């Protein structure tokens, strides 16, 4: 095989906010995790298994955020997922019987039954209910480069006036990554791809070698990068930045011109949970009778102007064939892109295509099939494009131009607007106040007794959970606003209660125990990550780099 002319780096950002409610037997927002497991994570894992079996070589980059890792490794949520998938299997079995006189729907019902049964097999029997171990397996085999994120996906540019808070988000993330994946992360998906000048110095402290930004984060850097977004740049601290390629992203992201809007693909907004009689569907939706998605959808997109009532039957096998076609088209376009760039550059270009992982499977049901076909076609069908990780590119090209990216994010308009507008700006005075108080406690208290240490550690957890960028995002987009507001207020309230108890020397052990039970993320956290005197526990030295002007 001839040497490739350039590289494609597919980066999947696997993230969900930490949603775990042991105080409720059924909590609707926990379904976010269960749906992602069934429709995104397990389909990807099953494809990884098949690719390994078939000897297909590839490199894919995925972030597994600390909240997602924590939920996937949590025994309560693992058991609740088994209950969830068992109900899905039971419903699919009933659907096979109910649709027996409708050949189109019956074929799809049988398809869902098979998918649900395979999901249970993968989850329970192959990986003993812990999917982190599945991703670790493919990391250790060399197929996946798993990168980290902020501890709770905190929006770092809006906490930069508290360096200790930024450092805590990074250090807790790195420690969580090491604990569950057995190695230090070499890259990071900055939460919301939000960079500000100086955060790279914190990344350097923890030996993180690269991060991802949106297109303008590199194009607007100073000086203007010689290779645009088609190579890496170094910040002044020596940490590399890679930028999103707009052309490849648009082909997947856009529901209007992108692949997910194809009329053959599954229609997301028609689900039997909203359509079938309550006495039939009742056991498979919320116990209070609140209708919700079941994951069984019988219709395809059909047409851009087509109303929901006019949708035509969905054929999962025809849709899978379409995903293969689209994977071929995507690779063809990347081939032409790289052949053009090859004539302009004195190094091999890299096309970075970053996406939310949950787009593939949850929103675009056929997305995991698309990734599978893309990997296979890149391996078998051509020799122009090779799939690699950003870290591989840095190994090949350790000498890079030094540029200063501006503050940027991948949100609408490219800066802070999404996480700082009229719907959510009220949260920051509370988050900043809590950060000040946490830094105060961590700096002043050196040798606490066991009870006080527990309270300090829990206060750190509550602050981190309150800082999640997901809550501000939900408030702005107007989806489950009440839940996002309640979560923000609850964590701030618990933090302040703990702060006052610690300061007064009168800790309510019952309150502390209940709070630890509810918000059990980061069991090994050390509150001293917030101290002004804290020195990170870093082993060894970072990688040597070569920079050029």
Residue pairs with C-beta under 8 A, 6 or more apart in sequence:
1 383
2 383
3 383
4 348
4 383
4 384
4 385
4 386
5 338
5 339
5 342
5 348
5 384
5 385
6 338
6 341
6 342
6 348
6 349
6 350
6 351
6 384
6 385
6 386
7 338
7 348
7 349
7 350
7 351
7 385
7 386
7 387
7 388
7 392
7 393
8 248
8 334
8 338
8 350
8 351
8 353
8 378
8 385
8 386
8 387
8 388
9 59
9 61
9 242
9 350
9 351
9 352
9 353
9 387
9 388
9 389
9 390
9 393
10 60
10 61
10 353
10 355
10 371
10 374
10 387
11 61
11 62
11 63
11 189
11 212
11 352
11 353
11 354
11 355
11 390
12 60
12 61
12 62
12 63
12 354
12 355
12 356
12 357
12 360
13 62
13 63
13 65
13 149
13 189
13 354
13 355
13 356
13 357
14 40
14 41
14 62
14 63
14 64
14 65
14 68
14 357
14 358
15 63
15 65
15 67
15 68
15 149
15 153
15 189
15 356
15 357
15 358
16 32
16 33
16 36
16 65
16 67
16 68
16 71
16 358
17 32
17 67
17 152
17 153
17 468
17 470
17 471
18 67
18 70
18 71
18 152
18 465
18 468
18 521
19 27
19 29
19 30
19 32
19 33
19 71
20 30
20 71
20 74
20 76
20 77
20 518
20 520
20 521
21 27
21 29
21 30
21 518
22 76
22 517
22 518
23 518
25 287
26 286
26 287
28 286
28 290
28 292
29 480
29 483
30 77
30 80
31 84
31 292
31 293
33 71
33 77
33 81
34 80
34 81
34 84
34 85
35 293
35 295
35 362
36 358
36 361
36 362
37 72
37 81
37 119
37 123
37 131
38 84
38 85
38 88
38 115
38 116
38 119
38 295
39 295
39 361
39 362
39 365
40 357
40 358
40 360
40 361
40 362
40 367
40 368
41 72
41 131
41 357
41 361
42 118
42 119
42 122
42 123
42 131
43 361
43 368
43 369
44 357
44 360
44 361
44 368
44 371
45 122
45 127
45 131
45 134
45 135
45 138
46 118
46 122
47 368
47 369
47 371
47 372
47 375
48 134
48 138
48 143
48 144
50 372
51 58
51 143
51 372
51 375
51 376
52 138
52 141
52 143
56 375
56 376
56 379
56 380
57 143
57 379
58 143
58 375
58 378
58 379
58 387
59 142
59 143
59 144
59 145
59 387
59 388
59 389
59 392
60 143
60 144
60 145
60 371
60 375
60 387
60 389
61 144
61 145
61 146
61 147
61 187
61 389
61 390
62 135
62 144
62 145
62 146
62 147
62 357
63 146
63 147
63 148
63 149
63 188
63 189
63 357
64 132
64 135
64 146
64 148
64 177
64 181
65 148
65 149
65 150
65 153
65 173
65 189
66 148
66 149
66 150
66 151
66 152
66 172
66 173
66 176
66 177
66 521
66 522
67 152
67 153
67 468
67 521
69 132
69 176
69 177
69 180
70 176
70 521
70 522
71 77
72 78
72 130
72 131
72 132
73 130
73 132
73 180
74 520
75 129
78 129
78 130
79 129
81 123
81 129
82 120
82 123
82 124
82 129
85 116
85 119
85 120
85 123
86 120
87 283
87 284
88 116
88 284
88 294
88 295
89 113
89 116
89 117
89 120
90 284
91 284
91 294
91 296
92 109
92 112
92 113
92 116
92 296
93 113
95 105
95 109
95 112
95 113
95 272
95 296
96 106
96 109
96 110
96 113
98 109
99 105
99 106
99 108
99 109
100 106
104 298
104 313
104 315
105 298
105 313
107 315
107 316
108 298
108 313
108 314
108 315
108 316
109 296
109 298
111 316
111 317
112 295
112 296
116 295
122 134
123 129
123 131
126 134
127 133
127 134
132 180
132 181
135 144
135 146
135 181
136 146
136 180
136 181
136 182
138 144
139 145
139 146
139 181
139 183
140 182
145 186
145 187
145 389
145 390
145 391
145 392
146 177
146 181
146 185
147 185
147 186
147 187
147 188
147 189
148 173
148 174
148 176
148 177
148 185
148 187
148 188
148 189
148 208
149 173
149 188
149 189
149 190
149 191
150 156
150 169
150 170
150 173
150 190
150 191
151 168
151 169
151 170
151 171
151 172
151 173
151 176
151 464
151 522
152 169
152 464
152 465
152 467
152 468
152 521
153 191
153 192
153 468
153 469
153 470
154 165
154 169
154 191
154 464
154 467
154 468
154 469
155 191
155 192
155 194
155 416
155 419
155 467
155 469
155 472
156 166
156 169
156 190
156 191
156 194
156 195
156 196
156 199
157 194
157 195
157 196
157 199
157 407
157 409
157 416
158 416
158 419
158 420
158 428
159 165
159 166
159 169
159 431
159 432
159 435
159 467
160 166
160 196
160 198
160 199
161 432
162 432
162 435
162 436
162 439
163 202
164 435
164 439
164 442
164 529
164 530
164 531
164 532
164 534
165 435
165 438
165 439
165 463
165 467
165 530
166 199
166 202
167 202
167 205
167 529
167 534
167 536
168 460
168 464
168 529
168 530
169 191
169 464
169 467
170 188
170 202
170 203
170 205
170 206
170 208
171 206
171 529
171 536
172 464
172 522
172 525
172 529
173 185
173 188
174 184
174 185
174 206
174 208
175 524
176 522
177 183
177 184
177 185
178 184
178 185
179 524
184 206
184 207
185 208
186 207
186 208
186 209
186 210
186 391
187 208
187 209
187 210
187 211
187 212
187 389
187 390
187 391
188 203
188 208
188 210
188 211
188 212
189 211
189 212
189 354
190 199
190 211
190 212
190 213
191 469
192 409
192 410
192 411
192 418
192 419
192 469
192 473
193 212
193 213
193 214
193 217
193 244
193 354
193 408
193 409
193 410
194 407
194 408
194 409
194 410
194 411
194 416
194 419
194 469
195 211
195 213
195 217
195 241
195 405
195 407
195 408
195 409
196 407
197 404
197 405
197 406
197 407
200 211
200 235
200 236
200 237
200 239
200 241
201 237
203 211
203 237
203 239
204 237
204 238
204 239
204 542
205 536
205 538
206 536
206 538
207 538
207 540
207 541
207 542
207 543
208 239
209 239
209 240
209 391
209 394
209 542
209 543
209 545
210 232
210 239
210 240
210 241
210 242
210 390
210 391
210 394
211 239
211 240
211 241
211 242
212 241
212 242
212 243
212 244
212 352
212 354
212 390
213 241
213 242
213 243
213 244
213 405
213 408
213 410
214 243
214 244
214 408
214 409
214 410
214 414
215 229
215 243
215 244
215 245
215 246
216 406
216 408
216 414
217 241
217 243
217 405
217 406
217 408
218 225
218 228
218 229
218 233
218 241
218 242
218 243
218 403
218 405
219 225
219 228
219 229
219 243
220 405
220 406
220 408
221 233
221 241
221 403
221 404
221 405
221 406
222 403
222 404
222 406
223 401
223 403
224 403
225 231
225 233
225 401
225 403
226 401
227 345
227 347
227 349
227 401
229 243
229 244
229 245
229 246
229 352
230 245
230 341
230 345
230 349
230 350
230 351
231 345
231 347
231 349
231 350
231 393
231 397
231 400
231 401
232 240
232 241
232 242
232 350
232 390
232 393
232 394
232 397
232 400
233 240
233 241
233 400
233 401
233 402
233 403
233 405
234 240
234 241
234 400
234 401
234 402
234 403
234 545
234 547
235 241
235 402
235 403
235 404
235 405
236 402
236 404
238 545
238 547
240 390
240 394
240 400
240 545
241 403
241 405
242 350
242 352
242 390
242 393
243 352
244 352
244 353
244 354
244 410
245 351
245 352
245 353
247 333
247 337
248 330
248 333
248 334
248 337
248 351
248 353
249 353
249 354
249 355
250 257
250 258
251 257
251 258
251 259
251 330
251 333
252 258
252 259
252 260
252 330
252 353
252 355
252 359
252 364
253 355
253 359
254 260
254 261
255 261
256 304
259 265
259 323
259 326
259 329
259 330
259 364
259 370
260 359
260 363
260 364
260 367
261 301
261 304
262 301
262 322
262 326
263 300
263 301
263 302
263 303
263 304
264 300
264 301
264 315
264 318
264 319
264 322
265 300
265 301
265 319
265 322
265 364
265 365
265 366
266 297
266 299
266 300
266 301
266 314
266 316
266 319
266 365
266 366
267 297
267 299
267 300
267 301
267 302
267 308
267 311
267 314
268 297
268 363
268 365
269 308
270 297
270 298
270 299
270 308
270 311
271 293
271 294
271 295
271 296
271 297
272 281
272 294
272 296
272 297
272 298
273 281
273 284
273 285
273 291
273 292
273 293
273 294
273 296
274 291
274 293
278 289
281 291
281 294
282 289
284 294
285 291
285 292
285 294
286 292
297 314
297 365
298 313
298 314
299 308
299 311
299 312
299 313
299 314
300 311
300 312
300 313
300 314
300 315
300 319
301 311
302 310
302 311
302 312
303 310
319 365
319 366
320 366
320 369
322 366
323 366
323 367
323 369
323 370
323 373
324 369
324 373
326 370
327 370
327 371
327 373
327 374
327 377
328 373
328 377
328 381
330 370
330 374
331 374
331 377
331 378
331 381
331 382
331 385
334 351
334 385
335 382
335 384
335 385
337 351
338 349
338 351
338 384
338 385
339 384
341 349
342 348
342 349
347 397
348 396
350 388
350 390
350 393
352 390
359 367
360 367
360 368
360 370
360 371
361 367
361 368
364 370
375 387
378 385
378 386
378 387
394 400
394 545
398 544
398 545
398 546
399 546
399 547
399 548
400 545
400 546
400 547
400 548
401 547
401 548
401 549
402 547
402 548
402 549
407 415
407 416
408 414
408 415
409 415
409 416
409 418
409 419
411 417
411 418
411 419
412 418
418 472
418 473
418 476
419 469
419 472
419 473
419 476
420 428
420 472
421 476
423 475
423 476
423 478
423 481
424 471
424 472
424 475
424 476
427 471
427 472
427 475
427 488
430 466
430 488
430 492
431 463
431 466
431 467
431 492
434 462
434 463
434 466
434 492
434 495
434 496
434 499
435 463
437 495
437 496
437 499
438 459
438 460
438 463
438 495
438 499
438 527
438 530
439 530
439 531
439 532
441 456
441 459
441 499
441 502
441 503
441 527
441 530
442 456
442 460
442 527
442 528
442 529
442 530
442 531
442 532
442 534
443 530
443 531
443 532
443 533
445 452
445 456
445 502
448 456
451 507
451 509
451 512
452 502
452 507
453 527
454 512
454 516
455 498
455 501
455 502
455 507
455 512
456 498
456 502
456 527
457 525
457 526
457 527
458 494
458 498
458 512
458 515
458 516
458 519
459 495
459 498
459 499
459 502
459 527
460 522
460 525
460 527
460 529
460 530
461 519
461 521
461 522
461 525
462 491
462 492
462 494
462 495
462 498
462 515
462 519
463 491
463 495
464 521
464 522
465 487
465 491
465 519
465 521
466 487
466 488
466 491
466 492
466 495
468 487
470 484
471 484
471 485
471 487
471 488
472 484
474 480
474 481
474 483
474 484
475 481
475 484
475 485
491 519
494 515
494 519
497 511
498 507
498 512
498 515
501 507
501 508
501 511
501 512
528 534
